[in-house]
């Protein structure tokens, strides 16, 4: 990783070095939990196809991005703004460092702000003259606009007054910013006054996450135009170089417009040209027009489960569109750069996200910036993509990962990780189950991509109507379970796993699939899960009355609907006596109340269950020390229950041994 000489003085988190790896030796070749926890991420890369937040300068010569590295040892993040030369010549520049991780806090229905733990995608914004970058930065408990400079001068934090900044825009002369900040002080003051006489328990409450009512949205905002200090304006810098030529221009999809053919996209932009080639229809992602208007390039989703990205080139008027590039990985946020290239974020199953240039005419790809070069020397084992259909004829796929030292004829315990298997195989959705670290420990891993829900096939159905289709007789859970069972059978037929040693994991919707599988099958011998459970009280009371009504509209059983036929396939509390699989729960403080009913039921029957609560965490857990602790404990849990390997921690060792010897019900 080449870095420019203009890098700022490291902040505390950025001053903590990462482990040194030597790709020329066999040392450190296995992927560890620590390796995954310390990845340098471009934007937000924990959730599959989330945009990385690339921003290309006006002259096309630079691509800016935010780089994020977790530092578990101090439970913090190193955040950097990085500028990458799009021609691949010259060093990458770190032009700013510091700040705290920005977490999304949007209203849920009419109330909020509700934190989910999902980070904000920070997309740097270039000044019109291309000399500076503005972006949102959280410092000392407030989110502010920050201006960083390509020449390496110290960045400037902008004082916009009260509230947290949520949007920043440049003025046309690069000398001023417009900063929009959300203003919650008055709403919070009114809530404090109400507290003196007691809050009325109404739609504002989400009891599982807070004992205070949320605020009514939309929230007031204030936009200020702020002139940059004279010492900080880009006018003081040397004049920009000659404007570079950019050969491609993106033709964006209009809001709520169809994207199922190249011709439709062209018509949206006033171009009456028709592409009749077969490749010009289907799931069209991005589309670009050449400067002379005679060539079109576009990204298309392909494959049995639309799991591949394909780049096509089409000359206007031709009957054929030629495929120039195809990947089972991800190709995200592609933007025109100087010359004839696109700049994209790219990742593959065994390679974390990195920045590339891509020639739409030839399909040639070149690396521009790899923030994790040491991973090139890692031993990942084999990764094989498998395809099949479930009992409803819905396509499904998964990636099968075998240990790096796998030998023909060897059979391994199997771990299921879900529910998206696209791009770098990190730790599943939510990133709590490190796939390659598990493989390095001797497990085969099935990275399962959940099939489309059955409600999505009902054309014209509203959101609640689709949800009702999914919920009726737990139809979508049965569809996912069928996909899972058939995928496991496909792997068993390969003769690479021990059918008597299978573990399952689950995060968010994947946790619902896990509990359904534990209740309705005998496939698994151990489980680790991030959330629990779909129960009348948890799902219909602890989420608050507004969310409960939404669930009811979507076909969820009401809190008093104690029909055994409804709850028998899904309720953990009603099936606790039948669940004999040891279960580990790593829960966030924001959601753990949902789990208490089920945990108590399992413990009443002396089932092997261990649970941990992580403070100040939301649906997605983001604290680096917590994430690494979860990685390690999940691996230790499966080691103990599937391989009889004792955990290194004394408290876990004695507790889990006691669980294994205490299996008789209390009656």
N, C-alpha and C positions, 0 to 999 in steps of 0.2 A: 504494500500500500504506500504509494508515493504521496508525501504531504509537502505542502509549500512551506517556505521559510517564514511566511507571515502568520503562522498559527499563533493564537493568543495564549497568554499564560494560563495553564490548565486550572480549572476549578477543582474543588476537593474530590468529586467523584471522577472527573476526567484524569486526575493525577494518579489514580489507582491503576497500576499496570495490569494488563491481561497476561495470562500464562504464556510463556514462550514455547512455541512448537517448532520442531525441526522436521520438515517433511522428508528429509533425506535419510532419516533413521526410522527404525521401527518403534521408537519410543513415542508415547502419547498418540498412537494411531487409532486406538479405540475411542469412539465418541462417548464422552462421559456426561453425566447430569450437569457438571460444572461448565462443560463446553457449551451446552445448549443455553444454560442460564446466562452466559456471558456473551452471547451473540451480539454483534453490532447490526442493528436493524435500520433499514431505510424506511422511514415513515412508520406506518403501523403494519407489520407483517405477520401478526399472530393469527389473523382471521382470513386466510386464503386470499380472496381476490379484492381485498380492500386496497384502494388506490394509494400509492406510496407518497404522493404529494410532490412530484417532480415539477420544476418550473424552469423553462428555458428562457434565457435572456433575449431582449428584443433583437439583438444582432445574431442570435443563434449560436454564439460561441461558447456559452456556459450553461450548464444545468445545475440548478441549486436544489438542495434537499436538506431535510433534517435527519441526522443520524442519532440513534438512541442505543445506548449500551447500559444494561443493568449491572450494578455492582453490588452483589449480595452481601459482601463483607461489611459494607457500611449502610446497607439497605437504601440505596440511592441510585440515581441514574446520571450518567454522563450524556448530556444533550449538546449536540454541535450542529451548526449550520455549515454546510460543505458546498463548495463550488467546484464542479467537474468540467474540465475543458472538453468540449464535444468533438474536437478533432483528435483527441487522444494524445496530444503533444503537450508536454509541460506538466508540472505537478498539480495535484489536487490541492485546493486551498481550504483550510479550516478558518472561517472568517468570524465565527463567534462560538462561544461556549457558555454553558451554565443554564440555570433555570430549573424549575420543577416540572414534572410530567403533567401535561394538561389532560384532564379527564372530561369526557362528554357529560353534560348536565342539561338534558332537554326535558321539557314537560312530558308527562305521561297523561294522555287524554287532555284534560284542561288544567292539570296541576303539576307543580314541580318547584324548583328544578330537581329532577330525579337522576342520581348518579348510577351508572351501570358498571363503571370500572373500565369501559372501553376508551382508549386514548383518542384525543382529537388528532386528526390528520393535519399537521401543520404544513401548509404549502407556502413556501417563501414567495414573496411578490416583488418582482424586479421594478425598479424605478424606470420611467419612460426613457431616460438616457442610458440605462443599462449599467450604471455605476454603483448602485446600492440595492439592498434587499430589505424589505420590511416584513416582519412576521410577528406572531403573537408569542409572548414569553412570560411565564409566570415567575415572579420574583417577590419574595417576602409576603406571600399570601395574596398578591394581586396580579391579575393578568393584564399586561400592558403591551403596547406596540413597541417594537424594537427595530432600530435601523442598523444594519451591518454593512460594511463597505468592502468592495472587492479588492481595494488596495491594502487591506489589512489594518486600517486604523481602528481604534477602539470603537465598539458599538455604542449606540446612543439609545437609552430608554426614554420613551416619550411619556410625559406627564399629562394625562387626559382628564385628571380630576377623579371623580368618584366612580365606583363600580368596576366590574371586570370587563375588559375589552373583548369583544366577540368578532369584530370585523375591522380590517384596516384597508385603506385604498390610497394610492398616490394621487396627488394633484398633477395636472398636465405638464408642469414645469419642473418636476422632481424636487421642488423646494418645500413642499408641504404634504401633510398626511391628513386624511379624514379617518378619524377613529370613532367607532361606534361601541358604546359600553352599555351593558345592562344595568339598570338602576333598581335595586331591590331594597334599599334602605328604608323607604317609606312603608313598603309592604311588610317588611320584617318588624318595623316599629309598631304597626297596627296589630300584628300578631302578638307582640309582647304585651300590648295593652289588653288584648282579649284574654291572654293567659291569666290575668289577675282575677277574672271572674269565671275561668274555666273554658276550655275549648269545647265547642259543640261537636259531637262525634258525627261527622257527615262525610261527604264524598272527598273531602280534602285529605283524608287519612289513608296511609298505607301502613297499617300497624306493625307489619313484620320488620319494617326498616326504620320507623321513627315513631315516637310518642307525641310528636308535634304535628299539626296539620301542615301540608304543603301549601305553597302560595298559588293563587289563581293566575293562570296564563291568559293572554300573552303578557309578558313582562315589559314594562316601559324601558325604553332605550334613549340614549342621548348621543347625538353625533356631533363631534367637534372638529373644526378645521384647525390644525396646529402647524404653524410655520416651524421648520427645523431651525435650530440655532445656526447662526452664520458659520460657525467653525465646523459644523457638521454637514452642511449642504454639499451636494455632489458638484455644485458649480465650481468649488475650489479645487476640484481634481483636474488632472490633465485631460484634455479633450479625448473623447472616445475615438477608437480606430475607425477605419473605413467600414461602413455597413456591409456585412457579409450578405451574399445572396442566399436565399432560402427557397429551395425548389418545390417544396410541398406545402399545401395549406389544408388544414383539417376542415372537413365538412361535417359539422356537428349535427347530431340528431336533435330535432326539435322536441320540446317537452310534450310527452304523451303522444308522440307520433310513432307510426309503425317503423320497425327496423328489420323487416323480413326480406328486403331485397335492396340491391344497389340502386336499381331504377327508382324506387320510392325515395331513397335518400337524395338522389340527384334532383328529382322533381321538387323536393322540399327546398332546394337551393336554386330553383329556376332553370335547371339544365334539362332540356328535353332530349336526353339520350337514353337509349334502352340497352341494357345488357341482358342478353337472352341466354348466356352461358349458365349451366346448371349451378356453378359455384357462386353466381351472383344472387342467389336466393338462399334463405335459411337464416341462421342467427348471425346477423351482421353486427359487428361491434363498432370499430372505428373505420372511417373512410377519409382518404386524402386525395386531393386533385393536384396535378403537376402545374407548374407556373404557366405552361403554354396551353393548359386545358385539354390536352390530348391524351393524358394518361390518368388512370385511377388506380389507387392501391387501397386495399381494405383488409381488415382482420375479420375472420369468420370463425365461429365455433363449430367444431367437427367432432367426429368419433361416435361410438355407440351410445355414449352418455353425454355428448357435447362437452367432453373433457379435454379437448385439444384446441390449441390456437393455431390457425393457419393464416399466413400472409399471402395475398393474391395480388397480381398485377394484371391490369386490363387496359388495352388500348381502345379508346372510344371508337366504336364502329366494328370492332373485331367480334367474331363469333366465339372466341375462346378467352377465358381468363386463366392465367397460368399460376399455379401454386409455387411460391418462391421459398417458403419456410413453414415448417410444421414442428410443433413441440407438444409433449404431454405435460409440460410445465406451465408456467404462467408468463405472459407477456403483457405488461401493464403500463398504462399511462404514457403510451407512445406519443411523442410530439415531434414536429418538424424542427430540425436544427440546421446549422449552416451547411450549405452545399446540398447534396442530394440524399442525405441520411435522415433517419428518424432516431431519436434517443428514447430508450425504453428501460423500464425495470424488468429484469428477467430472473426467474428462479426455476430450478428443477428439483426433482425428488431428493437428490443428494447434494444439491448446491444451494446455499442461501441466496437471498435476493442480492442482485448486483446490477450495475448500470452498463448498458451496451449501446452501441450504434448499430443500426440495421438498415441496409440498402434495400428499398422496396423493389427496385428493378432486378436485382440479382439474388436477394435473400442472404447476402453475406453479412455475417454478424461479427463484431469485434468488441472485446471487453474495453470499457472505459474506466470503470472503478469497481473494485471488489473489496468491500470493507472487511471480509473474512477470508483472507488468502490462505490461512493455515488449514482451512477445511479441505483444501485440495489434497492434503496429505493424509486425510483421515480414511480409515477402513470402514466403509458403510455396509458391506455385505451386498447381496444381490437384492434388487428391487424389481418385482414383476407385476405388471398391471393385469388384473383378471376381470373378465366381463361375464355377466349372466343375466337372467331375468327371474323375477320372483313369481309367485303363484298367480299374480294378476297380470303377468306378461309385461311388467314395468322393468325397464333396463336398470341395472345396478353395476357398480364396479368397486374394486378395492385394490390397494397395492399390498402385495405380500413381501415382507422384508425378512430375510433370513440372516442369521448371525454371520459376521465376517469369516469365522472359522468353520462354517458349515461344511460337512463332508457328505458325499452321497450315501444314502441309507440312514443317515442320522435323523432322529426325531426329537423335536424340541417342544417344550410347553408353548402354548399359543396365547397371545394377549390381543384382545380387540381394542382398537383405539378409533374413535369416531369424532365428528360426523362429516368432516370434509377432508378429502385426500387430494388436494390440488396444490401444486407448487412444492416448496421445500417441506419435507415431512418432519415437522418440528415436534409438536406434542399434542396433536389433535386440536380441534376447535377449543379455544380457551387455554390451550398450552399448559396442561398439567401432567401429561403422560409422555415423557420423552422417548420417542420411538426408537431412535438409533442408540440411545443409552440402554434401553431394554434389550435391543438386539445384541449389543456388545456383552450383555450379561448372559446371553445364551438363549434368548427367547425368539421364536418366530412371532412377528407382529403383523396383524391384519389391519391396515389403515383403511377403514370402511367409509365410503362416501355414501351418505344417506340418499336413497332414491327420491325423486320428486313425490311430494305428498299427493294422495289420490284426489284431494279437492282441487288441485291445480289443473286437473284435466277437465273440470266442469267449466266450459267456456261461458263467459258472461256472468258467472256467479260472483257475488260480492264477497268481501272478506269474511263476514260472519257466516255466509252461506257455505263457503269453502271449508271454514272451520267446522261447521255442523256436519258436513259430509265426512270429514276426518274423524270426528268424535263419535259418530253413530256406531254403536257396538265396538268402539275403539278400532275403527276400520283402518286408520293409518298406522296405528301401532302394530296391527296384525300384518300390514303390508311390509313395514320395516323388519319385523321379526322374520317374515318369510324370506326377505332379501338376505338377512343375516345368516339364517340357517343354511340357505343354499350356497352362500359364499363359503361358509365353514366346510360344508360337505365337499365343495370343489377343492379346497386346500387339503382336506383329509385324503382325498383320492390321489394327491401328489406324493403321499407317503413321507412328508417332511415334519409332521407334528405328532405329538402323543395325544390321542383323543381323550385320554383320561385326565389331562392337565390343561385346562383352558380357563383363562381369566378374562374378565370384561371390565371396561371402564366407561365412564359417561360424564359428560358436561352438558348442562342446559337441556336442550331437547334430547341429546344423547343420554342424559340421565334417566329420562322417562322411558327411553327404549331399554335401558339397562334393567330398570325395575320390572318392566313388562316381561323381559326375558327371564328374570329370576323367578317370577311368579308362574309363567306359562311354559317353561321348558326346564329340562335337567341338563342343559348343555355345559354349565359352568361350575367350576370348583372354587373360584375366588372372584371378588369384585372390589373395585375402588371407584368411588363416585364423588362428584363435586356438589351435588344438590339432592334434595329429597323433598317431597314426593307429591304425587297427585292424589290428594285426599280431600274430603268434603270441607274440613275445617281449614286446612292449610290453603287450599286453592280457592275457597269461597268466602273466607272470613279474614284471614291474615293479610290478604292482598288489598283489602279495602272494598267498600261497596261499589265504587265506580268500576273497578277492574272486574269485580265479581259479576256485575251486570253484563259486561262485555263477554266474559266467559260463557254466561248463560245464553246470550244471543248466538254464540258459536257452538251451542249444543252441549256445553258442559253440564253434568248433573248438578242440580241445586243442593244446597247444604242439607236440606231435610229429605233429599231423595235417597233413602237408605235401601234401595232396591238391590238385593244381592246379585241379581243378574247384571246390573249396571256396574257395580263396584268389584265384583269377584275377580275379573281379569286384571285389575289395575291397582287396587288399594293394598299397600304394604301392611297397614294395620290389620286388615281383615285376613291377610295371608301370612302374618308373621310366624305362625306355628308351622307353616309349610316351607319357609325359606331356610334352607340348611347351608347356604353358601356364606362363608365369612365375608363381611362387608366392612370396608374402611371408608369413612366419610371425612373429607377435608372441606370445611364449610366456611363461608364468609360471615362476618358479624352482621352484615346487612340482611342475610337470608336464613340464618341458622334456626330461627323459630319455626320455620316450615317443617323442619326435620324432627322436632322433639316428639311429636306423636308417634311417628314410625320407630324412632330409636327406642322409645320407652316400650313399645310393643315387642320389638325384637329382644330387648334385654329382659322383658318379663318372661319370655320363653328361653332365656339363657342362650340365645343365639350369639355366635362370635361376631360382635360388632364393636368397632373402635371409631371414635369420632373426635375431631379437633375443630376448634373455632379460631379463625384468624381475624384479629381485631382490625378495625378501620379498613375493611375490604368490602367490595360490592359484588355484583354478579360475576364479573371477571376480576380475578385477583391480580393485582399489579405490583405489590411490594416485592422487590427482588429477593430479599431474605425469605419471604414466605414462599415464593415460587420455587426456590431451590429446596427448601425444606419439604415441600409437597412432592417434588421430583424424587427426592431421596426416600421419603417414607413410602411412596407408592411402589418403588422398586423393591424396598425391603419387605413390604407386605406380600407381594407376589413371590419373592424369594422364599419366604417362610412357608406359605400355604401351598405352593406348587412344587417347591424344590427342597424343602426341609432345611433351608439355610437360616441359621439364627441371626436376628438383627444385631447390629453392633451396639445399639443403645440398650443399656441395662433395663430401663423401665419398660421399653417395648418388649424386650425379650421375656421378662417375667410375666407381663400382662398377656401377651399372645400365647405363651405356653399354658397359662391358666385357662384361657378361652378354649384351647384345643382339648383340655381335659374336662371341661364343664359343658357338656352337651345335653344333659337330661333336663326335660321341662319341669317346671315347678308345679304344673297342674293348673 
